[in-house]
Amino acid sequence: MNQQVIVAGGGIGGLSCALALARAGVRSVVLEQADAFSEVGAGLQLGPNAVRVLAEWGLMDALQACAAFPEVLRVRDAHRASQLGHLRLGALALARHGQHYATLHRADLHALLLGAVQRRPEVRLRLGARVADWEDSDAGVRVTLEDGGTLDGDALIGCDGLWSRVRTRLLGGQPVRATGHLAYRGMVRAVDLPAPLRANVVTAWLGPRLHVVHYPVKQGDWFNLVAVVHGNLPAGGDAQAWTHEAHAADLRRALGPACGELVAMVAAVPDWTLWPLNDRPAMRGPQEQARGRVALLGDAAHPMRPYFAQGAAMAIEDAWTLGRLAQEGVAGTDWADRFARYAKTRWRRNARVQALSRRNGVVFHAQGVLRWGRDAAMGLLGERLLDNAWLYDGPPEPLA
């Protein structure tokens, strides 16, 4: 264990990265800018591709203790309540793709990964440590923290999210772009919902210029809701803040003539937070994921709109790939070579998911002829339109 990698960021991506490296026998130090390890936000979905990685890491029991495993994905019309399409999950996802489809709270996934990392002697965790700058040389990487301290390592992996400082230093200032979409997020206890709305399913409601998704988390005891509507951040809002004060009345107006079931679901949520959606253009080449001894992972490399439910999964896949490459030889690891192979393996897949996430936003919010065509395609093609074997059968093995 003679290598030390500096991991910037202690979120889902950073902890996944540290765990994957530790399993390969690589020492790392995780730098988290906050004074405590925590995760904000609400729920997330993990397709079989991400669950496969967690299972390989020995975390399936921990996942089953906090997640839900929906039986089906249903796509419905937000106004008429009619079903537009469906995708069977549950046992069929296991049979088709060899692993489960899970839904859980972000904080539960973060806690699961943190517990696994804390059990690894290869990983050192540092709180209150924010990267200010870094320098890459033939000898290694030197990181300077905001408090003036420095760390030396063999390599640096930026897992510091959409507003990544590691990325800015690596690729230059490339401002994020506002999507013009706002996401309202909320949680509600299952017992507070009408019985028909407690089903163990993922439901996506599609309407003109909006969509709403809800699914069970915490073994079905709670439901996560996210409603995405067109709009901009209120005047004076902080675009870099994760959540914002929001009001149910604003959301209800934005939903327009929603059907009764959707209105009941929204009305049951006691508190909402508001999240302005930002992203970056899809990756254009491997140079946007790694250069020399510095690599980017997750949102630092490829932030994506949450319309394909793969943001966390792509970060976990990135980490898994790094772990596989590190296993090939720890002593004297040529990190520039490993990172070049990592970027070559990951960038096209990440770019494809970024592009499809953006496309789904257009399709979900369709109006007029496009909306009619969407509904007709779902009725005609059925599950073939919603099941993505190329995605769920991943992650792909590293390229040579």
C-alpha positions in Angstrom: 0.0 0.0 0.0 2.7 2.5 -1.0 0.4 4.7 -3.1 -1.5 7.7 -1.9 -4.3 9.2 -3.9 -5.9 12.5 -2.9 -9.7 12.4 -3.3 -11.3 15.9 -3.3 -14.9 15.6 -2.1 -16.6 13.3 0.4 -20.0 12.8 -1.3 -21.3 9.7 -2.9 -18.7 9.9 -5.7 -15.7 10.6 -3.4 -16.6 7.8 -1.0 -17.2 5.4 -3.8 -13.8 6.3 -5.3 -12.0 5.8 -2.0 -13.7 2.5 -1.4 -12.9 1.2 -4.9 -9.2 2.2 -4.5 -9.0 0.6 -1.0 -10.3 -2.7 -2.4 -7.4 -2.5 -4.8 -4.9 -1.9 -2.0 -4.4 1.8 -2.7 -4.2 4.3 0.1 -6.2 7.5 -0.2 -7.1 10.6 1.8 -10.6 12.0 1.3 -10.8 15.8 1.7 -14.3 17.0 2.6 -14.9 20.8 2.9 -17.8 20.5 5.4 -17.3 20.0 9.1 -19.2 16.7 9.0 -19.9 14.0 6.4 -23.5 14.3 5.3 -25.7 14.3 2.3 -28.6 16.6 1.4 -31.2 16.2 -1.2 -33.9 13.5 -1.3 -34.3 10.3 -3.2 -32.4 8.6 -6.0 -32.8 5.6 -8.3 -30.1 3.0 -8.8 -30.4 0.8 -11.9 -29.0 -2.7 -12.0 -25.7 -1.3 -13.3 -25.1 0.6 -10.1 -26.5 -2.1 -7.8 -24.2 -4.6 -9.5 -21.2 -2.5 -8.3 -22.5 -2.2 -4.7 -23.1 -6.0 -4.6 -19.5 -6.6 -5.8 -18.3 -4.3 -3.0 -20.1 -6.5 -0.4 -22.8 -3.9 0.3 -26.0 -5.7 -0.8 -27.1 -6.4 2.8 -26.7 -2.8 3.7 -28.6 -1.7 0.6 -31.5 -4.0 1.3 -31.7 -2.6 4.8 -32.4 0.9 3.6 -33.7 0.8 0.0 -36.9 -0.2 -1.7 -37.1 -2.4 -4.8 -40.0 -1.3 -6.9 -42.0 -3.9 -9.0 -42.7 -1.6 -12.0 -42.1 1.8 -13.5 -45.4 3.4 -14.7 -45.5 6.4 -17.0 -48.8 8.3 -16.8 -50.4 11.4 -18.2 -50.3 14.2 -15.6 -53.6 15.6 -16.7 -55.7 12.6 -17.9 -54.2 10.1 -15.5 -54.0 7.5 -18.3 -51.1 5.1 -18.4 -48.7 5.8 -21.3 -46.2 3.0 -20.8 -44.6 0.7 -18.2 -41.5 -1.2 -17.5 -41.5 -4.3 -15.3 -38.8 -4.1 -12.6 -38.5 -6.4 -9.6 -37.9 -10.0 -10.4 -37.9 -9.3 -14.2 -35.1 -6.7 -13.9 -33.1 -9.3 -11.9 -33.7 -11.9 -14.6 -33.0 -9.5 -17.5 -30.0 -7.7 -16.2 -28.7 -9.9 -13.4 -29.3 -7.4 -10.6 -32.0 -5.4 -8.8 -33.5 -1.9 -9.5 -33.4 0.1 -6.2 -34.8 3.4 -4.9 -33.4 5.0 -1.8 -32.7 8.2 0.0 -29.4 9.9 -0.9 -28.5 10.2 2.8 -28.9 6.4 3.2 -26.6 5.7 0.2 -24.1 8.1 1.6 -24.2 6.6 5.0 -23.8 3.1 3.6 -20.7 4.1 1.7 -19.3 6.1 4.6 -19.6 3.1 6.9 -17.8 0.9 4.3 -15.0 3.4 3.9 -14.6 3.9 7.7 -13.9 0.1 7.9 -11.0 0.4 5.5 -7.5 1.1 7.0 -6.4 2.3 3.5 -8.6 5.4 3.7 -8.0 8.5 5.8 -10.9 11.1 6.1 -10.3 14.8 6.6 -13.1 17.2 7.4 -13.0 21.0 6.9 -10.5 20.6 4.1 -11.3 22.5 0.9 -9.0 22.5 -2.1 -7.8 25.9 -3.1 -5.3 25.0 -5.8 -3.1 22.1 -7.0 0.0 21.5 -9.1 0.8 18.4 -11.2 4.4 17.4 -11.8 6.4 14.3 -12.8 6.9 13.6 -9.1 3.2 13.8 -8.1 0.5 16.2 -7.2 0.7 18.9 -4.5 -2.7 20.2 -3.2 -3.0 23.5 -1.4 -6.0 23.8 1.0 -7.9 27.0 1.8 -6.3 27.1 5.3 -2.9 27.2 3.6 -1.9 23.6 4.4 -0.6 21.3 1.6 -0.7 17.6 0.8 1.4 15.6 -1.5 0.2 12.6 -3.3 0.8 10.4 -6.3 -2.5 11.4 -8.0 -5.6 13.6 -7.5 -9.2 12.7 -8.2 -11.7 15.5 -8.3 -15.0 14.3 -6.9 -16.1 17.8 -5.8 -19.3 18.1 -7.8 -20.8 20.5 -10.3 -18.8 23.5 -9.0 -15.6 21.6 -8.9 -12.4 23.5 -8.1 -10.3 20.6 -9.3 -12.1 20.8 -12.7 -11.6 24.6 -13.0 -7.9 24.2 -12.5 -7.7 21.3 -14.9 -9.9 22.5 -17.7 -10.2 26.2 -17.2 -13.2 28.3 -16.2 -16.2 26.9 -18.0 -19.3 28.3 -16.3 -22.2 25.9 -15.7 -25.4 26.7 -17.5 -28.9 27.2 -16.1 -31.4 24.8 -17.7 -34.5 26.9 -17.1 -36.0 24.1 -15.1 -36.8 24.1 -11.4 -37.1 20.9 -9.3 -39.4 20.8 -6.3 -38.4 18.0 -3.9 -40.3 16.5 -1.0 -40.7 13.5 1.2 -43.9 12.0 2.7 -44.5 9.0 5.0 -46.3 6.2 3.3 -48.9 6.1 6.1 -49.9 9.6 5.2 -50.8 8.7 1.6 -54.1 7.4 0.3 -53.9 3.6 0.0 -53.8 3.5 -3.8 -50.7 5.8 -3.8 -48.6 3.5 -1.6 -47.9 0.9 -4.3 -44.3 -0.3 -4.6 -43.8 1.4 -8.0 -42.0 4.2 -9.6 -44.5 6.6 -11.2 -43.6 9.2 -13.7 -46.3 11.8 -14.6 -45.7 13.6 -17.9 -47.4 16.9 -18.8 -46.8 20.0 -20.9 -43.6 21.7 -19.7 -43.5 19.6 -16.5 -43.1 16.1 -15.1 -43.4 14.5 -11.6 -41.7 11.4 -10.3 -42.4 9.5 -7.1 -41.2 6.3 -5.7 -40.7 4.5 -2.3 -37.6 4.8 -0.2 -36.5 3.5 3.3 -37.9 0.1 2.6 -41.2 1.6 1.5 -41.9 3.6 4.7 -41.5 6.9 2.9 -42.0 8.2 -0.6 -39.7 10.6 -2.5 -41.3 13.1 -4.9 -39.6 15.4 -7.4 -41.6 17.8 -9.6 -39.8 19.5 -12.4 -41.3 22.6 -14.0 -40.1 25.3 -16.3 -38.9 28.5 -14.6 -36.0 30.4 -13.2 -34.5 30.9 -9.8 -36.3 33.6 -7.8 -34.6 37.0 -7.7 -31.8 37.0 -5.2 -31.5 33.2 -5.1 -28.1 31.6 -4.8 -27.5 29.3 -7.8 -24.9 27.3 -5.9 -27.2 26.5 -2.9 -28.6 22.9 -3.0 -32.0 23.7 -1.6 -34.3 26.7 -1.5 -37.4 27.6 0.4 -40.3 26.7 -1.8 -44.1 26.8 -1.3 -46.7 24.2 -2.2 -48.9 26.9 -3.7 -46.3 27.8 -6.3 -45.9 24.2 -7.3 -49.6 23.6 -7.5 -50.0 26.6 -9.9 -47.2 25.3 -12.0 -48.8 21.9 -12.3 -51.9 23.4 -13.9 -55.0 21.1 -14.4 -53.3 18.0 -12.9 -55.4 14.8 -12.3 -56.8 14.0 -8.9 -54.3 11.3 -8.0 -51.3 13.6 -8.7 -52.9 16.5 -6.8 -53.4 14.2 -3.8 -49.8 13.0 -3.9 -48.5 16.6 -4.1 -50.8 17.8 -1.4 -49.6 15.1 1.0 -46.0 16.4 1.1 -45.5 18.5 4.2 -42.5 20.5 3.1 -40.9 21.3 -0.3 -37.4 22.4 -1.2 -36.6 24.1 -4.5 -33.5 23.1 -6.6 -32.6 25.1 -9.7 -31.2 22.6 -12.3 -27.8 23.4 -13.8 -25.6 21.3 -16.1 -22.8 21.3 -18.6 -22.6 20.3 -22.2 -22.0 16.6 -22.8 -18.4 15.5 -22.7 -16.5 15.8 -26.0 -13.5 13.7 -25.4 -11.4 11.8 -22.8 -9.4 15.0 -22.1 -12.4 16.3 -20.2 -12.2 13.4 -17.7 -8.5 13.1 -17.0 -5.1 14.8 -17.8 -1.8 13.6 -16.4 -2.0 12.6 -12.8 -5.4 14.3 -12.3 -8.8 12.8 -13.0 -12.4 13.9 -12.6 -15.3 11.7 -11.4 -19.1 12.1 -11.2 -20.6 15.5 -11.4 -17.1 17.2 -11.5 -16.7 15.5 -14.9 -20.2 15.0 -16.3 -23.0 16.7 -14.5 -26.3 15.6 -15.9 -30.0 16.5 -15.7 -31.9 14.0 -13.5 -34.2 12.8 -16.2 -32.5 9.5 -16.8 -32.0 8.6 -13.1 -28.3 7.9 -13.6 -26.3 10.7 -12.0 -25.3 8.7 -8.9 -24.9 5.5 -10.9 -22.4 7.1 -13.3 -20.3 8.3 -10.4 -20.3 4.8 -8.9 -19.4 3.3 -12.3 -16.5 5.8 -12.6 -15.2 4.7 -9.2 -15.6 1.0 -10.0 -13.5 1.6 -13.2 -10.8 3.3 -11.3 -10.7 0.5 -8.8 -10.4 -2.1 -11.6 -7.5 -0.3 -13.2 -5.8 0.2 -9.9 -5.9 -3.6 -9.3 -3.7 -4.2 -12.2 -0.6 -3.2 -10.3 -0.4 -1.1 -7.2 3.4 -0.9 -6.7 4.8 1.8 -8.9 1.4 2.6 -10.5 1.7 4.9 -13.5 -1.3 7.1 -12.6 -1.1 9.1 -15.8 -1.4 5.9 -17.8 -4.2 4.5 -15.6 -6.1 7.8 -15.8 -5.8 7.9 -19.6 -7.3 4.4 -19.8 -10.0 5.4 -17.3 -11.0 8.4 -19.4 -10.9 6.4 -22.6 -13.2 3.8 -21.0 -15.7 6.3 -19.4 -16.1 9.4 -21.5 -18.3 8.1 -24.3 -20.7 6.3 -22.0 -20.9 9.3 -19.7 -21.5 11.6 -22.6 -24.3 9.4 -23.9 -26.1 9.4 -20.6 -25.7 13.2 -20.4 -27.2 13.6 -23.9 -30.1 11.2 -23.2 -30.8 12.9 -19.9 -31.2 16.2 -21.7 -33.3 14.6 -24.5 -35.6 13.0 -21.9 -36.3 16.5 -20.5 -37.6 17.5 -23.9 -39.6 14.3 -24.3 -41.1 14.4 -20.8 -42.2 18.0 -21.2 -43.5 17.7 -24.8 -46.4 19.6 -26.2 -48.4 19.4 -29.4 -47.3 17.0 -32.1 -44.2 15.9 -30.1 -46.4 14.9 -27.2 -48.7 12.9 -29.4 -45.8 11.2 -31.0 -44.3 10.3 -27.6 -47.5 8.8 -26.4 -48.0 6.8 -29.6 -44.5 5.5 -29.4 -44.9 4.3 -25.8 -48.1 2.6 -26.7 -46.6 0.9 -29.8 -43.2 -0.1 -28.5 -44.0 -0.7 -24.9 -41.1 -1.9 -22.7 -38.7 -1.9 -25.6 -38.7 1.9 -25.4 -38.0 2.0 -21.6 -35.6 -0.9 -21.0 -32.0 0.0 -21.7 -29.9 -3.2 -21.7 -26.8 -1.3 -22.9 -27.0 0.7 -19.7 -28.3 -1.7 -17.1 -25.9 -4.5 -18.1 -22.9 -2.3 -17.3 -20.5 -1.1 -16.2 -18.2 -2.0 -19.1 -14.8 -3.4 -18.4 -11.9 -1.0 -18.8 -10.4 -0.5 -22.3 -6.9 -1.5 -23.0 
